[in-house]
Amino acid sequence: MAQIGKLRGARVIGVDRHALRPDAPAAPAVDEFFLLETIPLDSIVRAATEGRGADVVFDTVGGPMFEPAFKALAAGGRQLVIASTGGRRVSFDLIDFYHNESRLFGVDTRARDAVASASLLDALTPFFEQGTFRAPQIDRVLALSDGVAAYQEMASGQVHGRLVLAP
């Protein structure tokens, strides 16, 4: 998403619990990167945006990061949520939500069938072919039957690339 954001003219601020690897495909697209350790996310984002907040937060964690990401939004900001790790239920201040005129978007990639997915991938293909976007590094390909072990290995944070499950 960082690469798409940069292509669309965004100033991309990355935040994670782990350092951004220089060889990561997103690295060239990230203007500023912060480790999320002891400083709250909204403080990081507001400092990086001169107090304004983020126009868009692409939330790949959900659950425990939902409210901190919500608090980092600029007035009229949008938060896109694509996952929910660590808990399905979230809370936030409803009055802050409507005073800020925030917008929340849920994106369920499981709801996309093969035709819809192919259409999205076709639209992105020229950017990969031209070298504008870089694909994530593939660590290795595993049998589909090794799916549970692959998810556990990814969760450990020790994999530097993607694990691909082949049917």
C-alpha positions as CSV (number, residue, x, y, z in Angstrom):
1,M,0.0,0.0,0.0
2,A,2.9,2.4,0.6
3,Q,3.9,2.1,-3.0
4,I,0.4,2.8,-4.2
5,G,0.1,5.8,-1.8
6,K,3.4,7.2,-3.0
7,L,2.3,6.8,-6.7
8,R,-0.9,8.7,-5.8
9,G,1.2,11.6,-4.3
10,A,0.9,10.8,-0.6
11,R,3.5,11.5,2.0
12,V,3.9,8.0,3.5
13,I,4.5,7.6,7.2
14,G,5.3,4.0,8.3
15,V,4.9,2.8,11.8
16,D,5.6,-0.7,13.1
17,R,6.9,-2.7,16.0
18,H,9.9,-3.8,13.9
19,A,12.4,-1.8,12.0
20,L,11.7,-1.3,8.3
21,R,14.2,-3.4,6.3
22,P,16.0,-1.3,3.7
23,D,15.4,-4.1,1.1
24,A,11.6,-4.2,1.8
25,P,9.6,-3.3,-1.3
26,A,7.8,-0.5,0.6
27,A,11.1,1.1,1.9
28,P,11.6,3.5,-1.0
29,A,8.0,4.7,-0.8
30,V,8.1,5.5,3.0
31,D,9.0,9.1,3.7
32,E,9.3,8.7,7.4
33,F,9.4,5.6,9.5
34,F,8.9,5.2,13.3
35,L,9.2,2.4,15.7
36,L,6.1,2.0,17.8
37,E,7.5,1.4,21.2
38,T,6.7,3.8,24.0
39,I,5.3,6.8,22.1
40,P,1.6,6.6,21.3
41,L,0.7,6.3,17.6
42,D,-1.3,9.5,17.5
43,S,1.7,11.5,19.0
44,I,4.0,10.1,16.4
45,V,1.6,10.9,13.5
46,R,0.8,14.4,14.9
47,A,4.5,15.2,15.3
48,A,5.2,14.0,11.8
49,T,2.3,16.1,10.3
50,E,2.8,19.3,12.3
51,G,-0.2,18.5,14.5
52,R,-2.6,17.8,11.6
53,G,-2.9,14.0,11.7
54,A,-3.2,11.5,8.9
55,D,-5.6,11.9,6.0
56,V,-5.6,8.1,5.6
57,V,-4.6,5.3,8.0
58,F,-4.2,1.9,6.4
59,D,-4.7,-0.3,9.4
60,T,-3.4,-3.9,8.9
61,V,-3.7,-4.8,12.6
62,G,-7.1,-3.8,13.7
63,G,-8.0,-4.9,17.3
64,P,-5.4,-3.3,19.6
65,M,-4.3,-0.7,17.0
66,F,-7.8,0.4,16.0
67,E,-8.3,3.2,18.5
68,P,-4.7,4.5,18.4
69,A,-5.0,4.6,14.6
70,F,-8.4,6.4,14.9
71,K,-6.9,9.0,17.2
72,A,-4.2,9.7,14.6
73,L,-6.7,10.8,12.0
74,A,-6.8,14.4,10.7
75,A,-10.1,16.1,10.5
76,G,-12.1,14.3,7.9
77,G,-9.6,11.5,7.8
78,R,-10.2,7.9,6.7
79,Q,-9.3,4.7,8.3
80,L,-9.2,1.5,6.3
81,V,-9.2,-1.7,8.3
82,I,-8.2,-5.0,6.6
83,A,-7.6,-7.3,9.6
84,S,-8.4,-7.9,13.3
85,T,-5.6,-9.4,15.3
86,G,-5.8,-9.6,19.0
87,G,-9.5,-9.1,19.3
88,R,-12.6,-8.4,17.2
89,R,-14.2,-5.8,19.4
90,V,-12.9,-2.2,19.5
91,S,-14.1,1.0,21.1
92,F,-13.6,4.7,20.3
93,D,-15.1,7.9,21.4
94,L,-18.2,8.4,19.3
95,I,-18.3,12.1,19.9
96,D,-14.7,12.5,18.7
97,F,-15.7,10.4,15.7
98,Y,-18.4,12.7,14.5
99,H,-16.8,15.9,15.6
100,N,-13.7,14.9,13.5
101,E,-16.0,13.9,10.6
102,S,-13.9,10.7,10.4
103,R,-14.7,7.9,8.0
104,L,-14.2,4.2,8.6
105,F,-13.9,1.6,5.8
106,G,-13.7,-2.1,6.2
107,V,-12.2,-4.1,3.4
108,D,-12.7,-7.9,3.3
109,T,-10.5,-9.4,0.7
110,R,-12.2,-12.8,1.3
111,A,-15.3,-11.3,-0.3
112,R,-13.5,-10.8,-3.6
113,D,-14.0,-13.7,-6.0
114,A,-11.4,-14.8,-8.5
115,V,-12.7,-12.5,-11.2
116,A,-12.7,-9.4,-9.0
117,S,-9.2,-10.3,-7.7
118,A,-7.9,-10.8,-11.2
119,S,-9.3,-7.4,-12.2
120,L,-7.4,-5.7,-9.4
121,L,-4.2,-7.6,-10.2
122,D,-4.5,-6.7,-13.9
123,A,-4.7,-3.0,-13.0
124,L,-1.5,-3.3,-10.9
125,T,0.5,-5.5,-13.4
126,P,1.8,-2.5,-15.5
127,F,3.3,-0.9,-12.4
128,F,5.2,-4.1,-11.6
129,E,6.3,-4.6,-15.2
130,Q,7.6,-1.0,-15.4
131,G,9.4,-1.4,-12.1
132,T,7.3,1.2,-10.4
133,F,6.2,-1.3,-7.8
134,R,8.4,-4.0,-6.3
135,A,6.9,-7.3,-5.2
136,P,7.6,-8.7,-1.8
137,Q,10.4,-11.2,-1.6
138,I,9.3,-14.8,-1.5
139,D,11.1,-16.7,1.3
140,R,9.9,-20.1,0.1
141,V,6.9,-22.1,-1.3
142,L,5.2,-24.6,1.0
143,A,2.6,-27.2,0.5
144,L,-0.9,-26.1,1.4
145,S,-1.0,-28.9,4.0
146,D,1.8,-26.9,5.8
147,G,-0.5,-23.9,6.1
148,V,-0.8,-23.9,9.9
149,A,3.0,-24.2,10.4
150,A,3.5,-21.4,7.9
151,Y,1.1,-19.1,9.7
152,Q,2.9,-19.9,13.0
153,E,6.2,-19.2,11.5
154,M,5.1,-15.8,10.1
155,A,3.6,-14.9,13.5
156,S,7.0,-15.5,15.0
157,G,8.4,-12.6,13.0
158,Q,11.5,-14.6,11.9
159,V,10.6,-14.8,8.2
160,H,12.1,-12.2,6.0
161,G,9.8,-12.4,3.0
162,R,6.6,-14.1,2.1
163,L,5.7,-17.8,2.5
164,V,3.6,-19.0,-0.4
165,L,1.2,-21.8,0.0
166,A,0.8,-24.0,-3.1
167,P,-2.2,-26.3,-3.5
